[in-house]
């Protein structure tokens, strides 16, 4: 994740949830709840990459999943810990302060049933994205799923125009208030294929600017 972005979040961690809710016109909290309600099951092992303030990890822990959340921002994790304590889920979520580039040092092969990444991949450099995808493939069980939500640019002209009319003023005001900025993923579906993943479901929200993807490993016959 870019240094500037991380520092801006650390300074405004306590306002992050409100800022992202505003930036996504209230859509992101609903998407998180949808994922937890429909895709996360009791007793599954879940890794949440870029857990931030812990909103999503709390939802998954309430479903009975065995959750590990990672993030590198101390201030974001402080907010997450308070939230988790308030919900009485202290023993249900394992919080680890670490950057995504240390996944190879922490987790063994095929450790998780589900891996999630919500609004964090778009803030990684390309090399970080490639590294993360390789590691996710390694630590995800063969029958597991990688669930990603992130910002993309709309493909249809009409929605592109509406995107710039609506999104840019909101993004500007939000950045001034809480120093939160985002940027869309580029050619990400092609890159998933390059890293031996296949998309099994995708949904678009907010004028096609937010994409939810359910992803699984593309297994060669010799790997099965």
Secondary structure, DSSP 8 states (H G I E B T S, - for coil): --HHHHHHHHHTGGGHHHHHHHHTTTHHHHHHHHHHHHH--TT-EEEEET-TTSHHHHHHHHTT-EEEEEES-HHHHHHHHHHHHHTT-TTTEEEEE--GGGHHHH--TT-EEEEEEES-GGGS-HHHHHHHHHHHHHHEEEEEEEEEEEEB--SSHHHHHHHHHHHHHHHHHHHHHH------B-SHHHHHHHTTEEEEEEEEETTTTEEEEEEEE---GGG-
